[in-house]
Amino acid sequence: MFSWLKREKQTQEIVDNVVGALKRVYRSKLLPLEEHYNFHDFHSPKLEDPDFDAKPMILLVGQYSTGKTTFIRYLLERDFPGIRIGPEPTTDRFIAVMYDEKEGVIPGNALVVDPKKQFRPLSKYGNAFLNRFQCSTLPTPVLQAISIVDTPGILSGEKQRIDRGYDFTGVLEWFAERVDRIILLFDAHKLDISDEFRRSIEALKGHDDKIRIILNKADMVDHQQLMRVYGALMWSLGKVLQTPEVARVYIGSFWDQPLRYDMNRRLFEDEEQDLFRDLQSLPRNAALRKLNDLIKRARLAKVHAYIIAELRKEMPSMFGKDSKKKDLIKNLGQIYDKLQREHQISPGDFPDIKKMQEALQPYDFSKFHSLKHNLIETVDQMLATDIAKLMEMIPQEESNLVSEPVVKGESIFINFSLFSLSFVA
């Protein structure tokens, strides 16, 4: 344990140094561009200190009874406040499991007004969501390095037709933008992907690099059945994810009970260590992830500025504003093409056209600002100089961190004290 704590201290110094610089760069160079072109109304709220300072977060997503809550308990090696486990849909809320010296539960309405937490923008989803949102706090070593978000079990059959009363996929999208890992859990006995689960997976698009997939409860089937289940899962995922890369699937049974079928024990242990090695890297790579997210935000903010300025330029000065506005929204794709050619912008940097068309509806385009080249140039200089310096700083400092070998058995407490786990004997 002490070995990891020493390495964690070095890691935290890197994160603190980079995050402090990112805050200054964002406020002085990117934020003025965002505010001038109403970026926060169209895309993502203004970044506050908690957005930069937050620990790495893991988001768990899956249909009900796939073992999401049990997986959290397995990582923590203990229950957390508000835990409910059962074969029926037991988790009906978003639960952020975070570190605190005091064990307790913070309701959603209190969470979104806490200036020290990063959840303030979630207030826009209203009371229907906030009544289904809470933070469970407890003092455990795992949560000193990461936070975990449990989600409501995704429904299937007739149950998925029930309206949750809030924008479920919108909340998922909000978390997906901000977390470091998204874990999709599947039950080896329940591979059907419901319509709601499909929509949830689609809401995670654009964050493919964060997604990890777990085929859970794999000890409940024998070796031959497991091969068939794995093949069926890959086939189903191929239809939903629609990515050229083959998704990485971890196979195992993430709970503390004896295995039903023992023949795959070695496979499960190896898969488990691979997954925990990936999760253990999150604190070490936190600075790089925050840097990467700011780069993506800056590119989107630049494109947004070009779009807003172009719409302003196309508006007539006197008559026919309403009809021109309708034409511009309808033909937004043509404006995208024009801007792509004029400014050599990658097509992947443009926001989703349908969402942008919907967001533009209530605005008076004649009140938009024209293009200010000095704001664009400031952001370009930030990407070319400030961000480049921080990119050089991270590998240089991280190279001093010694990577320790992964071991099995109880000694995992020493080398993987982040998770404080012991394997089933």
C-alpha positions in Angstrom: 0.0 0.0 0.0 2.8 2.5 0.9 4.4 1.9 -2.5 1.2 3.0 -4.3 0.7 6.0 -2.0 4.2 7.3 -2.9 3.5 6.9 -6.6 0.0 8.5 -6.1 1.6 11.6 -4.5 3.9 12.1 -7.5 0.9 11.6 -9.8 -1.0 14.2 -7.9 1.8 16.7 -8.3 1.7 16.3 -12.1 -2.1 16.7 -12.2 -2.0 19.8 -9.9 0.7 21.5 -12.0 -1.1 20.8 -15.3 -4.6 21.6 -14.0 -3.4 24.9 -12.5 -2.0 26.0 -15.9 -5.1 24.8 -17.7 -7.3 26.9 -15.6 -5.3 30.0 -16.4 -5.1 29.2 -20.1 -8.8 28.5 -20.3 -9.9 31.7 -18.5 -7.6 34.1 -20.4 -7.7 32.7 -23.9 -10.6 30.3 -24.6 -13.4 31.6 -22.4 -13.5 35.1 -24.1 -14.2 33.3 -27.4 -16.9 31.1 -25.8 -18.7 34.0 -24.2 -18.6 36.2 -27.3 -20.4 33.6 -29.4 -22.8 32.1 -26.9 -21.0 28.8 -26.9 -22.4 27.8 -23.5 -26.0 28.1 -24.7 -25.4 25.7 -27.6 -22.9 23.2 -26.3 -21.3 22.9 -22.8 -21.6 25.2 -19.8 -18.7 27.4 -18.7 -15.9 25.4 -17.0 -15.6 26.1 -13.3 -12.8 25.1 -10.9 -14.5 21.8 -9.9 -14.5 20.7 -13.6 -10.7 20.9 -13.6 -10.1 19.7 -10.0 -12.5 16.7 -10.1 -11.0 13.2 -9.6 -11.2 10.7 -12.5 -14.7 9.3 -12.8 -16.0 6.0 -14.0 -19.6 5.7 -15.4 -21.4 2.3 -15.2 -24.1 1.6 -17.7 -26.2 -1.5 -18.3 -29.5 -3.1 -18.3 -31.0 -4.0 -14.9 -29.5 -6.9 -13.0 -26.3 -7.0 -14.9 -24.2 -6.4 -11.7 -23.4 -2.7 -11.9 -23.9 -2.1 -8.2 -22.3 -5.4 -7.2 -19.3 -4.3 -9.3 -18.9 -1.1 -7.3 -19.1 -3.1 -4.1 -16.5 -5.4 -5.4 -14.1 -2.5 -6.1 -14.8 -0.9 -2.7 -14.9 -4.2 -0.8 -17.8 -2.9 1.2 -21.3 -1.5 0.9 -22.0 2.1 0.3 -24.9 4.3 1.5 -28.0 3.8 -0.5 -26.9 0.4 -2.0 -29.7 -1.9 -3.2 -29.0 -5.2 -5.0 -31.6 -7.6 -6.5 -32.8 -9.3 -9.6 -35.4 -6.6 -10.2 -34.6 -3.0 -11.3 -33.3 -1.9 -7.9 -31.2 1.2 -8.8 -33.7 3.8 -10.0 -31.3 6.7 -9.7 -27.9 8.1 -10.6 -25.6 7.6 -7.6 -22.2 9.3 -7.5 -20.0 7.4 -5.1 -17.3 9.7 -3.8 -14.8 10.1 -1.0 -15.5 11.9 2.2 -14.4 11.5 5.8 -18.0 11.2 6.8 -20.3 8.4 5.5 -23.7 9.6 4.2 -26.0 10.5 1.4 -26.3 14.0 -0.3 -29.6 14.5 -2.2 -29.5 15.8 -5.8 -30.9 19.3 -5.0 -28.1 19.9 -2.5 -25.5 18.5 -4.8 -26.1 20.9 -7.7 -25.7 24.0 -5.4 -22.5 22.8 -3.9 -19.7 25.0 -5.4 -17.1 22.3 -4.5 -18.8 19.6 -6.7 -18.8 19.5 -10.5 -22.6 18.8 -10.8 -24.0 22.3 -10.9 -24.9 22.2 -14.6 -27.2 19.2 -14.0 -29.8 21.5 -12.4 -31.1 22.2 -16.0 -32.6 18.7 -16.0 -35.1 19.7 -13.4 -36.6 18.2 -10.2 -37.7 15.0 -11.9 -34.0 14.2 -12.4 -32.7 15.7 -9.2 -35.1 13.6 -7.1 -33.4 10.6 -8.8 -29.8 11.8 -8.2 -27.7 11.5 -5.1 -24.1 11.3 -3.9 -23.0 8.5 -1.5 -19.9 9.4 0.4 -17.7 7.1 2.4 -14.0 7.0 3.6 -12.4 4.3 1.5 -8.9 4.3 -0.2 -10.3 3.6 -3.6 -12.4 6.8 -3.7 -9.4 8.9 -2.8 -8.2 8.4 -6.3 -11.4 7.9 -8.4 -15.2 8.5 -8.2 -17.8 6.1 -9.5 -21.2 6.8 -11.0 -23.9 4.1 -10.9 -26.8 4.6 -13.3 -30.4 3.4 -13.2 -30.9 -0.1 -14.6 -31.9 0.2 -18.2 -35.3 -1.3 -18.8 -36.5 -3.9 -21.4 -39.8 -5.1 -22.7 -42.9 -3.1 -21.8 -41.1 -1.5 -18.8 -38.9 0.6 -21.2 -42.1 2.3 -22.4 -42.5 4.0 -19.1 -41.4 7.7 -19.2 -38.7 8.4 -16.6 -39.9 12.1 -16.4 -36.5 13.5 -17.4 -34.1 13.4 -20.3 -32.3 10.2 -19.4 -30.1 10.1 -22.5 -29.3 13.8 -22.1 -28.0 13.1 -18.6 -26.0 10.1 -19.9 -24.5 12.4 -22.6 -23.6 15.0 -19.9 -21.7 12.4 -17.8 -20.1 10.8 -20.9 -18.4 14.1 -21.8 -16.9 14.4 -18.3 -16.0 10.9 -17.1 -12.7 9.1 -17.8 -14.1 5.6 -18.3 -17.5 4.3 -19.4 -18.1 0.7 -18.5 -20.9 -1.2 -20.3 -22.0 -4.3 -18.4 -23.7 -7.3 -20.0 -25.1 -10.3 -18.2 -24.0 -13.6 -19.8 -27.6 -14.8 -19.5 -29.2 -11.6 -20.9 -27.6 -10.3 -24.1 -30.7 -8.8 -25.7 -30.2 -5.0 -26.3 -33.5 -3.2 -25.6 -34.5 -0.1 -27.4 -33.7 2.1 -24.4 -30.3 0.4 -24.0 -29.6 1.0 -27.7 -30.5 4.7 -27.3 -28.2 4.9 -24.3 -25.3 3.4 -26.2 -25.9 5.8 -29.1 -25.8 8.7 -26.6 -22.2 7.6 -25.8 -21.0 8.0 -29.4 -18.1 10.3 -29.8 -16.5 8.8 -26.6 -15.5 5.4 -28.0 -12.0 5.8 -26.5 -13.5 5.8 -23.0 -15.8 2.7 -23.4 -14.9 -0.6 -21.9 -17.2 -3.6 -22.0 -17.7 -6.3 -19.4 -19.3 -9.7 -19.9 -20.3 -10.2 -16.3 -21.6 -13.3 -14.5 -19.5 -15.5 -16.9 -19.0 -18.2 -14.3 -22.7 -19.1 -14.6 -22.2 -20.8 -17.9 -19.8 -23.6 -18.9 -16.8 -23.2 -21.3 -18.7 -24.2 -24.5 -21.7 -21.9 -23.7 -19.3 -19.0 -22.9 -17.8 -19.2 -26.4 -21.3 -18.9 -27.9 -22.3 -16.1 -25.6 -19.1 -14.2 -26.4 -19.8 -14.5 -30.1 -23.4 -13.4 -29.7 -22.3 -10.4 -27.7 -19.8 -9.3 -30.3 -22.4 -9.6 -33.1 -24.9 -7.5 -31.2 -22.3 -4.9 -30.3 -21.2 -4.6 -33.9 -24.7 -3.6 -34.9 -25.0 -1.0 -32.2 -21.6 0.6 -31.9 -21.0 0.7 -35.7 -17.2 1.2 -35.3 -14.5 -0.3 -37.5 -12.5 -1.4 -34.4 -13.4 -4.5 -32.4 -14.5 -3.5 -28.9 -12.4 -4.8 -26.0 -14.6 -7.1 -23.9 -13.5 -8.2 -20.4 -14.9 -11.6 -19.3 -15.4 -12.4 -15.7 -17.6 -12.5 -12.6 -17.1 -9.4 -10.5 -18.4 -10.4 -7.1 -17.0 -12.1 -4.0 -18.8 -15.4 -4.3 -17.2 -18.8 -5.3 -17.2 -19.6 -9.0 -20.0 -21.9 -10.2 -17.9 -23.2 -13.1 -14.2 -23.3 -12.1 -12.7 -24.3 -15.4 -12.3 -20.7 -16.6 -10.7 -19.4 -13.3 -7.4 -18.5 -15.0 -9.1 -16.6 -17.8 -11.3 -14.7 -15.3 -8.2 -13.7 -13.2 -6.2 -12.5 -16.2 -9.2 -10.5 -17.5 -9.7 -9.0 -14.1 -6.1 -7.9 -13.8 -6.2 -6.4 -17.3 -9.3 -4.4 -16.4 -8.0 -3.2 -13.1 -4.7 -2.2 -14.7 -6.7 -0.1 -17.1 -8.7 1.5 -14.3 -5.5 2.0 -12.2 -4.0 4.1 -15.0 -6.8 6.7 -14.7 -5.3 8.8 -11.9 -1.9 8.7 -13.6 -3.4 9.8 -16.9 -5.8 12.4 -15.4 -3.7 15.4 -16.5 -3.4 14.2 -20.1 -7.2 13.5 -20.3 -8.1 17.0 -19.0 -5.6 18.5 -21.6 -7.2 16.4 -24.4 -10.7 17.5 -23.4 -9.7 21.2 -23.4 -8.2 20.8 -26.9 -11.4 19.2 -28.2 -13.4 22.0 -26.6 -11.2 24.7 -28.2 -11.6 23.2 -31.6 -15.4 23.0 -31.2 -15.5 26.6 -29.9 -13.6 27.8 -33.0 -16.0 26.1 -35.3 -19.0 27.4 -33.4 -17.6 30.9 -33.8 -17.3 30.5 -37.6 -20.9 29.2 -37.8 -22.4 32.0 -35.7 -20.4 34.7 -37.6 -21.5 33.2 -41.0 -25.2 33.1 -39.9 -24.8 36.8 -38.9 -23.2 37.7 -42.2 -26.0 36.1 -44.2 -28.8 37.9 -42.5 -30.5 40.8 -44.3 -30.2 44.2 -42.6 -33.9 45.2 -42.9 -36.7 42.9 -44.3 -37.2 39.2 -44.7 -35.3 38.2 -41.5 -37.7 35.4 -40.5 -37.8 33.7 -43.9 -34.0 34.0 -44.3 -33.5 32.5 -40.8 -35.6 29.5 -41.8 -33.6 29.0 -45.0 -30.3 29.2 -43.2 -31.3 26.6 -40.6 -32.7 24.3 -43.3 -29.5 24.6 -45.4 -27.1 24.5 -42.4 -25.3 21.6 -44.1 -24.3 23.9 -47.0 -22.9 26.4 -44.5 -20.9 23.6 -42.9 -19.5 22.7 -46.4 -18.6 26.4 -47.1 -16.8 26.8 -43.8 -15.0 23.5 -44.2 -13.5 24.7 -47.5 -12.7 28.3 -46.5 -11.0 27.5 -43.1 -9.7 23.9 -43.8 -11.8 22.5 -41.0 -12.1 18.7 -40.5 -15.7 17.5 -40.9 -15.4 15.7 -37.6 -15.0 19.1 -35.8 -18.5 20.3 -36.7 -21.3 19.8 -34.1 -24.2 17.5 -34.9 -26.2 19.2 -37.5 -29.7 18.2 -36.2 -28.9 19.3 -32.7 -27.5 22.6 -34.0 -30.6 23.2 -36.1 -32.8 22.7 -33.0 -30.6 24.9 -30.8 -30.7 27.8 -33.3 -34.5 28.0 -33.5 -35.1 30.6 -30.7 -32.3 33.0 -31.6 -32.3 36.2 -33.6 -29.4 35.8 -36.0 -29.1 39.6 -36.6 -28.0 39.9 -32.9 -25.1 37.5 -33.4 -21.6 38.8 -33.5 -19.5 39.0 -36.6 -16.1 37.2 -36.7 -13.4 38.7 -34.5 -10.1 37.4 -35.8 -8.2 38.4 -32.7 -10.2 36.0 -30.6 -9.6 33.2 -33.1 -5.9 34.0 -33.2 -5.7 33.9 -29.4 -7.1 30.4 -29.4 -4.8 29.3 -32.2 -1.8 30.6 -30.2 -3.1 28.8 -27.1 -3.2 25.5 -29.0 0.2 26.0 -30.7 2.1 27.3 -27.7 0.5 26.9 -24.3 -1.0 23.5 -24.9 2.2 22.2 -26.6 4.3 23.2 -23.6 1.9 21.3 -21.2 2.0 18.3 -23.5 5.8 18.2 -23.2 5.6 18.5 -19.5 3.3 15.5 -18.8 5.5 12.7 -20.3 8.6 14.2 -18.9 7.2 14.1 -15.4 5.3 10.8 -15.8 8.5 9.0 -17.0 9.7 9.3 -13.4 6.9 7.1 -12.2 8.0 3.5 -11.9 5.5 1.0 -13.2 5.1 -2.0 -10.9 4.4 -5.5 -12.0 0.9 -6.9 -11.6 0.7 -9.8 -9.2 -2.0 -12.2 -8.1 -3.3 -13.2 -4.7 -3.4 -11.1 -1.6 -0.3 -9.1 -2.5 -2.6 -7.2 -4.8 -3.2 -5.0 -1.7 0.3 -3.7 -2.1 0.6 -3.2 -5.9 -3.1 -2.4 -6.5 -4.0 -0.7 -3.3 -6.0 1.7 -5.4 -8.6 -1.1 -5.5 -7.7 -2.8 -2.2 -8.7 -6.1 -3.7 -8.0 -9.7 -3.0 -8.9 -12.4 -5.5 -11.1 -15.3 -4.7 -8.9 -18.2 -3.6 
